[in-house]
């Protein structure tokens, strides 16, 4: 595990996009996955969403029409996250 006091948390998070990407099959980031990545990632990481072509913002469950993308500055963090996180 990484010493969290030495991690660049202010440069990680929502709408932070980095080179190494994991296009998931889910529409939300579970808090358990976020917490785990905060502990295991050694470099910056982030997440963003890609809306589907059929996105209808006026629907009550509009958020279901998007895909979660996790991205990492480090390829090693991407691999470690894929091996440790279940989405």
Residue pairs with C-beta under 8 A, 6 or more apart in sequence:
1 39
1 40
2 39
2 40
2 41
2 42
4 38
4 39
7 38
7 41
7 42
8 43
8 44
9 38
11 44
12 38
12 41
12 44
12 45
12 46
13 46
13 47
14 46
14 47
14 48
15 46
15 47
15 48
16 44
16 45
16 46
16 47
16 48
16 71
17 46
17 48
17 69
17 71
18 44
18 45
18 46
18 71
18 72
18 73
19 71
19 72
19 73
20 71
20 72
20 73
20 74
20 75
20 77
20 78
21 69
21 70
21 71
21 72
21 78
22 69
22 70
22 71
22 72
22 78
22 81
22 82
23 50
23 67
23 69
24 67
24 68
24 69
24 70
24 87
25 67
25 87
26 67
26 68
26 87
27 49
27 63
27 64
27 65
27 66
27 67
27 68
28 63
28 68
29 47
29 68
29 70
30 87
33 85
33 87
36 81
36 84
36 85
37 45
37 70
37 77
37 81
37 85
40 77
40 80
40 81
40 84
41 72
41 74
41 77
41 80
41 81
42 74
42 76
42 77
43 72
43 73
43 74
43 77
44 72
44 73
45 70
45 71
45 72
45 73
45 74
45 77
45 81
46 70
46 71
47 68
47 69
47 70
47 71
48 69
48 71
49 66
49 67
49 68
49 69
50 66
50 67
50 69
51 65
51 66
52 65
52 66
52 67
54 65
55 62
55 65
55 66
56 62
56 65
59 65
68 87
70 78
70 81
72 78
72 81
